[in-house]
Amino acid sequence: MKYPIGIQSFESLIKDGYVYVEKTDLIYQLTTTGRYYLLSRPHRISKGRNFTTD
C-alpha cells in the first residue's frame, strides 16, 4: 500500500497507484448533523514553522 506523502497532483496520485480516501460524504455528514466538532491537527503541522531550502 503506497501513501501519497508529498504528492501534489491528483493525476499522479491515481496514475501511480497511491491510496486515495474519498471523504466528501463524511464532511457532508459532519456539517449537516447540527452538532459541534473539534477538528484539531497534530502539533508538528504548525503554520508558524518556517523552512528554508538553502
N, CA, C and O atoms as CSV, one atom per row, in Angstrom:
chain,resi,resn,atom,element,x,y,z
A,1,MET,N,N,0.842,-1.166,0.000
A,1,MET,CA,C,0.000,0.000,0.000
A,1,MET,C,C,0.898,1.243,0.000
A,1,MET,O,O,1.746,1.406,0.877
A,2,LYS,N,N,0.702,2.107,-0.984
A,2,LYS,CA,C,1.521,3.315,-1.105
A,2,LYS,C,C,0.716,4.530,-0.648
A,2,LYS,O,O,-0.402,4.758,-1.112
A,3,TYR,N,N,1.298,5.306,0.267
A,3,TYR,CA,C,0.642,6.507,0.765
A,3,TYR,C,C,1.176,7.726,0.018
A,3,TYR,O,O,2.378,7.813,-0.235
A,4,PRO,N,N,0.306,8.668,-0.336
A,4,PRO,CA,C,0.717,9.814,-1.155
A,4,PRO,C,C,1.358,10.941,-0.358
A,4,PRO,O,O,0.845,12.060,-0.347
A,5,ILE,N,N,2.451,10.667,0.296
A,5,ILE,CA,C,3.143,11.695,1.077
A,5,ILE,C,C,3.952,12.562,0.120
A,5,ILE,O,O,4.846,12.073,-0.570
A,6,GLY,N,N,3.631,13.844,0.085
A,6,GLY,CA,C,4.335,14.778,-0.786
A,6,GLY,C,C,3.816,14.846,-2.204
A,6,GLY,O,O,4.342,15.626,-2.998
A,7,ILE,N,N,2.811,14.068,-2.560
A,7,ILE,CA,C,2.249,14.088,-3.913
A,7,ILE,C,C,1.282,15.258,-4.011
A,7,ILE,O,O,0.338,15.343,-3.226
A,8,GLN,N,N,1.500,16.157,-4.958
A,8,GLN,CA,C,0.674,17.349,-5.100
A,8,GLN,C,C,-0.332,17.239,-6.238
A,8,GLN,O,O,-1.265,18.038,-6.312
A,9,SER,N,N,-0.162,16.277,-7.112
A,9,SER,CA,C,-1.013,16.147,-8.289
A,9,SER,C,C,-1.977,14.978,-8.130
A,9,SER,O,O,-1.557,13.849,-7.876
A,10,PHE,N,N,-3.278,15.252,-8.282
A,10,PHE,CA,C,-4.274,14.181,-8.191
A,10,PHE,C,C,-4.053,13.161,-9.310
A,10,PHE,O,O,-4.229,11.960,-9.104
A,11,GLU,N,N,-3.669,13.642,-10.487
A,11,GLU,CA,C,-3.408,12.750,-11.618
A,11,GLU,C,C,-2.284,11.770,-11.286
A,11,GLU,O,O,-2.406,10.577,-11.564
A,12,SER,N,N,-1.205,12.252,-10.703
A,12,SER,CA,C,-0.085,11.382,-10.312
A,12,SER,C,C,-0.508,10.412,-9.221
A,12,SER,O,O,-0.104,9.249,-9.223
A,13,LEU,N,N,-1.313,10.890,-8.299
A,13,LEU,CA,C,-1.788,10.053,-7.199
A,13,LEU,C,C,-2.525,8.827,-7.736
A,13,LEU,O,O,-2.264,7.708,-7.297
A,14,ILE,N,N,-3.435,9.028,-8.672
A,14,ILE,CA,C,-4.216,7.935,-9.238
A,14,ILE,C,C,-3.379,7.090,-10.192
A,14,ILE,O,O,-3.414,5.861,-10.126
A,15,LYS,N,N,-2.627,7.741,-11.080
A,15,LYS,CA,C,-1.861,7.032,-12.109
A,15,LYS,C,C,-0.780,6.136,-11.506
A,15,LYS,O,O,-0.522,5.048,-12.020
A,16,ASP,N,N,-0.148,6.582,-10.421
A,16,ASP,CA,C,0.951,5.826,-9.829
A,16,ASP,C,C,0.500,4.852,-8.741
A,16,ASP,O,O,1.338,4.225,-8.093
A,17,GLY,N,N,-0.815,4.717,-8.531
A,17,GLY,CA,C,-1.343,3.692,-7.636
A,17,GLY,C,C,-1.265,3.993,-6.146
A,17,GLY,O,O,-1.154,3.075,-5.334
A,18,TYR,N,N,-1.320,5.264,-5.781
A,18,TYR,CA,C,-1.309,5.610,-4.365
A,18,TYR,C,C,-2.697,5.408,-3.753
A,18,TYR,O,O,-3.696,5.341,-4.470
A,19,VAL,N,N,-2.748,5.313,-2.435
A,19,VAL,CA,C,-4.008,5.166,-1.719
A,19,VAL,C,C,-4.723,6.515,-1.719
A,19,VAL,O,O,-4.116,7.547,-1.432
A,20,TYR,N,N,-6.020,6.501,-2.045
A,20,TYR,CA,C,-6.835,7.715,-2.017
A,20,TYR,C,C,-8.121,7.400,-1.268
A,20,TYR,O,O,-8.809,6.432,-1.592
A,21,VAL,N,N,-8.448,8.212,-0.269
A,21,VAL,CA,C,-9.663,8.012,0.519
A,21,VAL,C,C,-10.591,9.194,0.280
A,21,VAL,O,O,-10.251,10.328,0.616
A,22,GLU,N,N,-11.748,8.941,-0.291
A,22,GLU,CA,C,-12.739,9.984,-0.562
A,22,GLU,C,C,-13.511,10.279,0.722
A,22,GLU,O,O,-14.136,9.384,1.289
A,23,LYS,N,N,-13.470,11.530,1.182
A,23,LYS,CA,C,-14.095,11.897,2.457
A,23,LYS,C,C,-15.240,12.895,2.292
A,23,LYS,O,O,-15.711,13.460,3.280
A,24,THR,N,N,-15.690,13.117,1.064
A,24,THR,CA,C,-16.738,14.106,0.830
A,24,THR,C,C,-18.009,13.778,1.597
A,24,THR,O,O,-18.600,14.669,2.206
A,25,ASP,N,N,-18.442,12.528,1.584
A,25,ASP,CA,C,-19.654,12.136,2.307
A,25,ASP,C,C,-19.506,12.339,3.809
A,25,ASP,O,O,-20.452,12.763,4.472
A,26,LEU,N,N,-18.334,12.042,4.347
A,26,LEU,CA,C,-18.092,12.235,5.774
A,26,LEU,C,C,-18.178,13.718,6.150
A,26,LEU,O,O,-18.768,14.071,7.171
A,27,ILE,N,N,-17.594,14.570,5.331
A,27,ILE,CA,C,-17.638,16.008,5.597
A,27,ILE,C,C,-19.080,16.508,5.536
A,27,ILE,O,O,-19.488,17.328,6.358
A,28,TYR,N,N,-19.839,16.026,4.579
A,28,TYR,CA,C,-21.251,16.412,4.485
A,28,TYR,C,C,-22.012,15.997,5.744
A,28,TYR,O,O,-22.802,16.774,6.280
A,29,GLN,N,N,-21.773,14.788,6.206
A,29,GLN,CA,C,-22.437,14.309,7.427
A,29,GLN,C,C,-22.059,15.166,8.631
A,29,GLN,O,O,-22.915,15.492,9.454
A,30,LEU,N,N,-20.799,15.529,8.736
A,30,LEU,CA,C,-20.352,16.354,9.855
A,30,LEU,C,C,-21.014,17.735,9.848
A,30,LEU,O,O,-21.335,18.278,10.905
A,31,THR,N,N,-21.214,18.296,8.660
A,31,THR,CA,C,-21.759,19.646,8.577
A,31,THR,C,C,-23.278,19.690,8.655
A,31,THR,O,O,-23.845,20.760,8.878
A,32,THR,N,N,-23.947,18.570,8.479
A,32,THR,CA,C,-25.413,18.583,8.477
A,32,THR,C,C,-26.043,17.957,9.714
A,32,THR,O,O,-27.269,17.894,9.798
A,33,THR,N,N,-25.254,17.495,10.672
A,33,THR,CA,C,-25.830,16.859,11.855
A,33,THR,C,C,-26.284,17.870,12.901
A,33,THR,O,O,-27.031,17.508,13.810
A,34,GLY,N,N,-25.860,19.112,12.801
A,34,GLY,CA,C,-26.259,20.116,13.770
A,34,GLY,C,C,-25.487,20.046,15.075
A,34,GLY,O,O,-25.887,20.659,16.065
A,35,ARG,N,N,-24.392,19.312,15.090
A,35,ARG,CA,C,-23.554,19.202,16.283
A,35,ARG,C,C,-22.256,19.946,16.043
A,35,ARG,O,O,-21.921,20.277,14.905
A,36,TYR,N,N,-21.522,20.209,17.121
A,36,TYR,CA,C,-20.224,20.863,17.034
A,36,TYR,C,C,-19.123,19.815,17.130
A,36,TYR,O,O,-19.213,18.877,17.922
A,37,TYR,N,N,-18.098,19.979,16.329
A,37,TYR,CA,C,-16.956,19.057,16.329
A,37,TYR,C,C,-15.670,19.855,16.442
A,37,TYR,O,O,-15.549,20.941,15.876
A,38,LEU,N,N,-14.725,19.317,17.166
A,38,LEU,CA,C,-13.400,19.910,17.252
A,38,LEU,C,C,-12.495,19.149,16.296
A,38,LEU,O,O,-12.203,17.971,16.504
A,39,LEU,N,N,-12.060,19.825,15.260
A,39,LEU,CA,C,-11.160,19.219,14.289
A,39,LEU,C,C,-9.773,19.807,14.511
A,39,LEU,O,O,-9.462,20.899,14.035
A,40,SER,N,N,-8.953,19.071,15.237
A,40,SER,CA,C,-7.610,19.578,15.552
A,40,SER,C,C,-6.594,18.943,14.623
A,40,SER,O,O,-6.871,17.948,13.952
A,41,ARG,N,N,-5.426,19.531,14.599
A,41,ARG,CA,C,-4.331,18.969,13.802
A,41,ARG,C,C,-3.155,18.698,14.724
A,41,ARG,O,O,-3.023,19.337,15.769
A,42,PRO,N,N,-2.310,17.766,14.351
A,42,PRO,CA,C,-1.149,17.456,15.200
A,42,PRO,C,C,-0.249,18.684,15.374
A,42,PRO,O,O,-0.160,19.531,14.485
A,43,HIS,N,N,0.396,18.763,16.496
A,43,HIS,CA,C,1.276,19.895,16.806
A,43,HIS,C,C,2.393,20.040,15.775
A,43,HIS,O,O,2.817,21.159,15.484
A,44,ARG,N,N,2.870,18.946,15.227
A,44,ARG,CA,C,4.004,19.006,14.301
A,44,ARG,C,C,3.638,19.649,12.964
A,44,ARG,O,O,4.528,19.970,12.176
A,45,ILE,N,N,2.349,19.841,12.693
A,45,ILE,CA,C,1.924,20.504,11.460
A,45,ILE,C,C,1.523,21.928,11.824
A,45,ILE,O,O,0.348,22.292,11.774
A,46,SER,N,N,2.495,22.702,12.180
A,46,SER,CA,C,2.255,24.055,12.655
A,46,SER,C,C,2.381,25.051,11.512
A,46,SER,O,O,3.294,24.945,10.694
A,47,LYS,N,N,1.465,26.024,11.447
A,47,LYS,CA,C,1.537,27.049,10.414
A,47,LYS,C,C,2.684,28.014,10.669
A,47,LYS,O,O,3.175,28.651,9.737
A,48,GLY,N,N,3.112,28.128,11.902
A,48,GLY,CA,C,4.153,29.090,12.236
A,48,GLY,C,C,5.564,28.614,11.967
A,48,GLY,O,O,6.515,29.365,12.187
A,49,ARG,N,N,5.724,27.417,11.508
A,49,ARG,CA,C,7.043,26.852,11.288
A,49,ARG,C,C,7.604,27.340,9.952
A,49,ARG,O,O,6.912,27.293,8.935
A,50,ASN,N,N,8.847,27.805,9.952
A,50,ASN,CA,C,9.491,28.271,8.728
A,50,ASN,C,C,10.525,27.255,8.265
A,50,ASN,O,O,11.251,26.676,9.073
A,51,PHE,N,N,10.580,27.046,6.949
A,51,PHE,CA,C,11.548,26.132,6.379
A,51,PHE,C,C,12.383,26.866,5.339
A,51,PHE,O,O,11.879,27.743,4.637
A,52,THR,N,N,13.661,26.507,5.242
A,52,THR,CA,C,14.494,27.059,4.195
A,52,THR,C,C,15.022,25.917,3.345
A,52,THR,O,O,15.168,24.790,3.818
A,53,THR,N,N,15.305,26.219,2.084
A,53,THR,CA,C,15.805,25.201,1.161
A,53,THR,C,C,17.205,25.516,0.700
A,53,THR,O,O,17.613,25.088,-0.380
A,54,ASP,N,N,17.965,26.270,1.510
A,54,ASP,CA,C,19.342,26.640,1.123
A,54,ASP,C,C,20.268,25.467,1.187
A,54,ASP,O,O,21.456,25.602,0.895
